[in-house]
């Protein structure tokens, strides 16, 4: 029961994050195509996000890390090779963004962008392997007991653990972009 409840909460947070990311992406594309309303909305989003970005990035990284540890240590889901690589990109961000928030140090943005972009690519690759069941690099071939194609759950028709990770990395990227935005 606990696992199902935590999974449902994290899935709902993932949907909220995906809606935010989709809105940001549409407004950014619209702004690049010269749509003034989209450009205004994009700039308003960045302006609103900028003073809150370090804290929001920290909270996203903390929830992602806690969720990851919950699934492996409490739910008993064995992490695969790609899960470990995603963890390598996410876990340090809890400390880095937490310290940056405490010191109001916007210099962390470049590091957060790099870690999150690499993590997003790995999570995207992992998600594709899960939903297509056509692994390009099967984890079992590398000696891992857990396969990268194992899906412990599928919520709302698309949410798996790698999708949760992609959303978290995307939200941190958005937050760090707002930190780097001048003015």
C-alpha positions in Angstrom: 0.0 0.0 0.0 2.8 2.4 0.9 4.6 1.8 -2.5 1.4 2.4 -4.4 0.6 5.7 -2.5 4.1 7.0 -2.9 4.1 6.1 -6.6 0.8 7.8 -7.2 2.0 11.0 -5.5 5.3 11.0 -7.5 3.3 10.3 -10.7 1.0 13.3 -10.0 4.1 15.5 -9.4 5.5 14.2 -12.7 2.4 15.2 -14.5 2.5 18.7 -13.0 6.2 19.0 -14.0 5.4 17.8 -17.5 2.7 20.4 -17.9 5.1 23.1 -16.7 7.8 21.9 -19.1 5.4 21.6 -22.0 4.1 25.1 -21.4 7.7 26.5 -21.1 8.7 24.7 -24.3 5.7 25.9 -26.3 6.3 29.5 -25.1 10.0 29.3 -25.9 9.4 28.0 -29.4 6.7 30.6 -29.9 9.0 33.3 -28.8 11.8 32.1 -31.1 9.2 32.1 -34.0 8.4 35.8 -33.2 5.1 35.4 -31.4 5.0 38.3 -29.0 2.5 36.7 -26.6 4.6 33.6 -26.3 7.7 35.8 -25.9 6.1 37.8 -23.1 4.9 34.6 -21.4 8.4 33.1 -21.6 10.1 36.2 -20.2 7.4 36.4 -17.4 8.1 32.7 -16.5 11.9 33.3 -16.4 11.4 36.5 -14.4 9.1 34.8 -11.9 11.4 31.7 -11.7 14.7 33.5 -11.3 14.6 34.4 -7.6 13.1 31.0 -6.8 15.1 28.8 -9.1 17.8 27.6 -6.7 15.2 26.6 -4.1 13.0 24.9 -6.7 15.9 23.1 -8.2 16.9 21.9 -4.8 13.4 20.7 -4.0 13.1 18.8 -7.3 16.5 17.2 -6.8 15.6 16.3 -3.2 12.3 14.7 -4.2 14.0 12.8 -7.1 16.8 11.5 -4.8 14.4 10.6 -2.0 12.1 8.9 -4.5 15.0 7.0 -6.0 16.2 5.8 -2.6 12.6 4.9 -1.6 12.2 2.6 -4.7 15.5 0.8 -4.1 15.7 0.7 -0.3 12.0 0.4 0.7 10.1 -0.9 -2.3 13.0 -3.3 -3.1 13.3 -2.3 -6.8 16.8 -3.2 -8.0 18.3 -0.3 -9.9 19.7 -1.1 -13.4 22.9 0.2 -14.9 21.1 3.2 -16.5 19.4 4.0 -13.1 22.8 4.2 -11.5 24.1 6.7 -14.2 21.0 8.8 -13.6 21.6 8.7 -9.9 25.2 9.9 -10.5 23.8 12.9 -12.2 21.0 13.7 -9.7 22.4 12.9 -6.2 25.1 15.6 -6.1 22.6 18.2 -7.1 20.9 18.0 -3.8 24.1 19.1 -2.0 25.2 21.6 -4.7 21.8 23.3 -5.1 21.2 23.2 -1.4 24.5 24.9 -0.7 24.0 27.4 -3.6 20.5 28.3 -2.2 22.0 28.8 1.3 24.7 31.1 -0.1 22.6 32.6 -2.9 25.3 31.5 -5.3 23.9 31.6 -8.9 27.3 30.3 -10.1 26.0 26.8 -9.7 23.7 27.1 -12.7 26.3 26.0 -15.2 27.1 22.8 -13.2 23.4 22.1 -12.7 22.8 22.5 -16.5 25.6 20.0 -17.3 24.6 17.4 -14.8 20.9 17.7 -15.7 21.4 17.6 -19.4 23.5 14.5 -19.2 21.0 13.0 -16.8 18.1 13.9 -19.1 19.8 12.2 -22.1 20.4 9.0 -20.1 16.9 9.0 -18.7 15.5 9.6 -22.2 17.5 6.7 -23.6 16.4 4.5 -20.6 12.7 5.5 -21.2 12.9 4.6 -24.9 14.4 1.2 -23.9 11.6 0.6 -21.5 8.7 1.5 -23.7 10.0 -0.2 -26.9 11.4 -3.4 -25.2 14.1 -3.3 -27.8 17.2 -2.6 -25.7 20.2 -1.3 -27.6 22.4 -2.3 -24.7 20.8 -4.9 -22.5 21.9 -4.5 -18.9 21.8 -8.3 -18.4 24.6 -8.6 -21.0 26.8 -6.4 -18.8 26.3 -8.6 -15.7 23.5 -6.6 -14.1 20.7 -8.6 -12.5 18.1 -5.9 -13.1 17.3 -5.2 -16.8 17.0 -1.7 -18.1 13.7 -2.7 -19.7 12.1 -3.7 -16.4 9.1 -1.6 -15.7 8.0 -1.7 -12.1 4.9 0.4 -12.8 3.2 2.3 -15.6 1.0 5.2 -14.3 -1.3 7.4 -16.4 -0.3 5.5 -19.5 3.3 6.8 -19.7 4.9 7.4 -16.3 7.7 5.1 -15.3 10.8 5.7 -13.1 12.9 7.0 -16.1 10.0 9.4 -17.1 10.0 10.7 -13.5 13.8 11.2 -13.8 13.4 13.0 -17.2 10.9 15.3 -15.8 13.0 16.1 -12.7 16.1 16.8 -14.9 14.0 18.9 -17.3 12.7 21.0 -14.3 16.2 21.6 -13.0 17.3 22.6 -16.5 14.5 25.1 -16.7 15.4 26.5 -13.2 19.1 26.8 -14.1 18.3 28.5 -17.4 16.3 31.1 -15.5 19.3 31.6 -13.1 21.6 32.2 -16.0 19.2 34.6 -17.7 20.5 38.1 -17.6 18.3 40.9 -16.3 
